[in-house]
Amino acid sequence: MEEERIDLQENISEESGDTQEELAGEETQAQAADAADGCGAEGSEAEDGCEDVPAEEGDSKEEASSEKEEKQDKKLFKKKAKTDKKQEALKEKIDELEDKVKRQMAEFDNFRKRTEKEKSAMFETGAKSVIEKILPVVDNFERGLAAIPEQEKGSAFAEGMEMIYKQLLTELEKMEVKPIPAVGEEFNPEFHNAVMQVESEEFESGVIAQELLKGYTYRDSVVRHSMVAVVS
């Protein structure tokens, strides 16, 4: 009896263990099936849970790539802005130098013109000074020729003086020294110096009747005024 009881208990234990193992296996299979069904179901919460891990890894990679591109864009933008700033500063410097060169060229041109004008004025002043000293010599030649007696006007001496006088006038004319017209001309204070008034039946009032000292111009500028007598 006792042996049969022991065998019965062992059989019950074995059957109980087999039943538990079968139940555990069935439960495991059911959970696996539920998990598979949950991951395969569309729009379910289980699907979101199944895909959480790979989705986060993809998002992290995309964010890292986006941040890298953004940094590169910022770096390129800063580099371009720096280059543009340098070019702008260089252009301003070039414009400043061009303006300075133009001003200096204008100043130099004005200086050159002013120097030429001053040089010309100095030359004319010097020429007038020389001409003023020569004119009394011309006056003395004219007085000497006028004082030659009629019987000696054909002599060698008179002809020599006449030739020297004409040569002197020719050289003065080459220097643009010209006598001022006087007798028969209307009195002009810019060229004539009236020293006396005379009566005349030949000329009208205000006209020059006599020339007491010949006047001369140099390049349209008066070197010496003519001393004249004007009809009253």
C-alpha positions as CSV (number, residue, x, y, z in Angstrom):
1,M,0.0,0.0,0.0
2,E,2.7,2.4,0.9
3,E,4.6,1.8,-2.3
4,E,1.5,2.4,-4.4
5,R,0.9,5.6,-2.5
6,I,4.4,6.8,-3.2
7,D,4.2,6.0,-6.9
8,L,0.9,7.8,-7.1
9,Q,2.3,10.9,-5.5
10,E,5.3,10.8,-7.9
11,N,3.0,10.5,-10.9
12,I,0.9,13.4,-9.6
13,S,4.1,15.5,-9.1
14,E,5.4,14.6,-12.6
15,E,2.0,15.4,-14.1
16,S,1.8,18.6,-12.2
17,G,5.3,19.6,-13.3
18,D,4.5,18.7,-16.9
19,T,1.4,20.8,-16.6
20,Q,3.2,23.8,-15.2
21,E,5.9,23.5,-17.9
22,E,3.2,23.3,-20.6
23,L,1.4,26.3,-19.1
24,A,4.6,28.3,-18.9
25,G,5.5,27.4,-22.5
26,E,2.0,28.3,-23.7
27,E,2.2,31.6,-21.7
28,T,5.6,32.4,-23.3
29,Q,4.3,31.6,-26.7
30,A,1.2,33.8,-26.1
31,Q,3.3,36.7,-25.0
32,A,5.6,36.3,-28.0
33,A,2.6,36.2,-30.3
34,D,1.1,39.3,-28.6
35,A,4.3,41.1,-29.0
36,A,4.5,40.1,-32.6
37,D,0.9,41.1,-33.1
38,G,1.5,44.4,-31.3
39,C,4.6,45.3,-33.4
40,G,2.9,44.3,-36.6
41,A,-0.3,46.3,-35.9
42,E,-0.6,49.5,-37.7
43,G,-1.3,52.7,-35.7
44,S,-1.0,50.9,-32.4
45,E,0.9,52.0,-29.2
46,A,3.0,48.8,-29.4
47,E,4.3,49.8,-32.8
48,D,5.5,53.1,-31.4
49,G,7.2,51.3,-28.7
50,C,8.9,48.9,-31.0
51,E,10.3,51.7,-33.2
52,D,11.4,54.1,-30.5
53,V,15.0,53.0,-30.3
54,P,16.0,53.1,-34.0
55,A,14.0,56.3,-34.6
56,E,15.8,58.1,-31.9
57,E,19.2,57.0,-33.3
58,G,18.2,58.3,-36.8
59,D,17.0,61.6,-35.4
60,S,20.2,62.1,-33.5
61,K,22.2,61.5,-36.7
62,E,20.1,63.9,-38.7
63,E,20.4,66.6,-35.9
64,A,24.1,66.2,-35.8
65,S,24.4,66.5,-39.6
66,S,22.1,69.5,-39.6
67,E,24.2,71.2,-36.8
68,K,27.4,70.5,-38.7
69,E,26.0,72.0,-41.9
70,E,24.7,75.0,-39.9
71,K,28.2,75.6,-38.4
72,Q,29.8,75.3,-41.8
73,D,27.2,77.8,-43.3
74,K,28.0,80.2,-40.4
75,K,31.7,79.8,-40.9
76,L,31.4,80.5,-44.7
77,F,29.1,83.5,-44.0
78,K,31.6,85.0,-41.5
79,K,34.4,84.4,-43.9
80,K,32.5,86.1,-46.8
81,A,31.5,89.0,-44.6
82,K,35.2,89.5,-43.5
83,T,36.3,89.3,-47.2
84,D,33.6,91.8,-48.2
85,K,34.7,94.1,-45.4
86,K,38.3,94.0,-46.5
87,Q,37.3,94.6,-50.1
88,E,35.2,97.6,-49.1
89,A,38.1,99.0,-47.0
90,L,40.4,98.5,-49.9
91,K,38.1,100.2,-52.3
92,E,37.7,103.2,-50.0
93,K,41.5,103.4,-49.7
94,I,41.8,103.3,-53.5
95,D,39.2,106.0,-53.9
96,E,41.0,108.2,-51.4
97,L,44.3,107.8,-53.1
98,E,42.7,108.5,-56.5
99,D,41.1,111.7,-55.1
100,K,44.5,112.7,-53.6
101,V,46.3,112.1,-56.9
102,K,43.7,114.1,-58.8
103,R,44.0,117.0,-56.4
104,Q,47.8,117.0,-56.6
105,M,47.6,116.9,-60.4
106,A,45.2,119.9,-60.4
107,E,47.5,121.7,-58.0
108,F,50.5,121.0,-60.1
109,D,48.7,122.1,-63.3
110,N,47.7,125.4,-61.5
111,F,51.3,125.8,-60.3
112,R,52.6,125.2,-63.8
113,K,50.2,127.8,-65.3
114,R,51.0,130.3,-62.6
115,T,54.7,129.8,-63.0
116,E,54.4,130.3,-66.8
117,K,52.4,133.4,-66.3
118,E,54.9,134.8,-63.7
119,K,57.8,133.9,-66.0
120,S,56.1,135.7,-68.9
121,A,55.3,138.7,-66.8
122,M,59.0,138.8,-65.6
123,F,60.2,138.5,-69.2
124,E,57.9,141.3,-70.3
125,T,59.0,143.5,-67.3
126,G,62.6,142.9,-68.2
127,A,62.0,143.5,-71.9
128,K,60.1,146.8,-71.1
129,S,63.0,147.9,-68.9
130,V,65.5,147.3,-71.8
131,I,63.2,149.0,-74.3
132,E,62.8,152.0,-72.1
133,K,66.5,152.4,-72.0
134,I,66.9,152.0,-75.8
135,L,64.1,154.5,-76.7
136,P,66.2,157.6,-75.7
137,V,68.9,156.4,-78.1
138,V,66.2,156.2,-80.9
139,D,65.1,159.7,-80.0
140,N,68.6,161.0,-80.2
141,F,69.0,159.4,-83.7
142,E,65.9,161.1,-84.8
143,R,67.0,164.4,-83.5
144,G,70.5,164.0,-85.1
145,L,69.0,163.1,-88.5
146,A,66.6,166.0,-88.3
147,A,69.5,168.4,-87.5
148,I,71.5,167.5,-90.6
149,P,71.6,170.4,-93.0
150,E,70.1,169.9,-96.4
151,Q,73.4,170.1,-98.2
152,E,74.8,167.3,-96.1
153,K,71.9,164.9,-96.3
154,G,73.4,162.9,-99.1
155,S,76.8,162.5,-97.4
156,A,78.3,159.3,-96.3
157,F,77.9,160.3,-92.7
158,A,74.2,161.1,-93.0
159,E,73.5,157.9,-94.9
160,G,75.4,155.8,-92.3
161,M,73.4,157.3,-89.5
162,E,70.2,156.7,-91.5
163,M,71.1,153.1,-92.0
164,I,71.9,152.6,-88.3
165,Y,68.6,154.2,-87.4
166,K,66.6,152.0,-89.7
167,Q,68.4,148.9,-88.4
168,L,67.6,149.8,-84.9
169,L,63.9,150.3,-85.7
170,T,63.8,146.9,-87.6
171,E,65.2,145.1,-84.5
172,L,62.7,146.9,-82.3
173,E,59.9,145.8,-84.6
174,K,61.1,142.2,-84.5
175,M,60.7,142.5,-80.7
176,E,57.1,143.6,-81.3
177,V,57.9,147.2,-80.3
178,K,55.8,149.6,-82.4
179,P,55.4,153.4,-82.5
180,I,52.1,154.8,-81.3
181,P,50.2,156.7,-84.1
182,A,49.7,160.3,-83.0
183,V,49.3,163.2,-85.5
184,G,45.8,163.2,-87.0
185,E,44.5,160.7,-84.5
186,E,41.9,161.3,-81.9
187,F,43.3,161.9,-78.4
188,N,43.3,158.6,-76.3
189,P,44.5,158.9,-72.7
190,E,45.5,155.2,-72.8
191,F,48.2,156.0,-75.4
192,H,48.7,159.8,-75.4
193,N,49.8,162.3,-72.9
194,A,48.5,165.8,-73.7
195,V,51.0,168.4,-72.6
196,M,49.5,171.4,-74.4
197,Q,46.5,172.7,-76.4
198,V,46.9,174.4,-79.8
199,E,44.7,176.1,-82.3
200,S,44.5,174.4,-85.7
201,E,42.6,175.0,-88.9
202,E,43.6,171.6,-90.2
203,F,42.3,169.4,-87.4
204,E,39.1,169.4,-85.4
205,S,38.9,169.8,-81.6
206,G,40.2,166.8,-79.7
207,V,42.5,165.7,-82.5
208,I,46.3,165.5,-82.0
209,A,48.0,168.3,-84.0
210,Q,51.6,167.8,-82.9
211,E,53.8,165.0,-81.6
212,L,56.4,166.2,-79.2
213,L,57.8,162.8,-78.1
214,K,57.0,159.5,-79.9
215,G,55.4,156.8,-77.8
216,Y,55.9,153.1,-78.2
217,T,54.0,149.8,-77.3
218,Y,55.4,146.4,-76.6
219,R,53.0,143.5,-77.3
220,D,50.0,145.8,-77.1
221,S,51.2,147.2,-73.8
222,V,52.3,150.8,-73.6
223,V,56.0,151.2,-72.9
224,R,56.0,155.0,-73.2
225,H,53.0,157.4,-73.8
226,S,53.2,159.8,-76.7
227,M,53.7,163.4,-75.6
228,V,51.3,165.4,-77.9
229,A,49.6,168.7,-78.4
230,V,45.8,168.5,-78.8
231,V,43.6,170.9,-80.7
232,S,41.4,172.9,-78.3
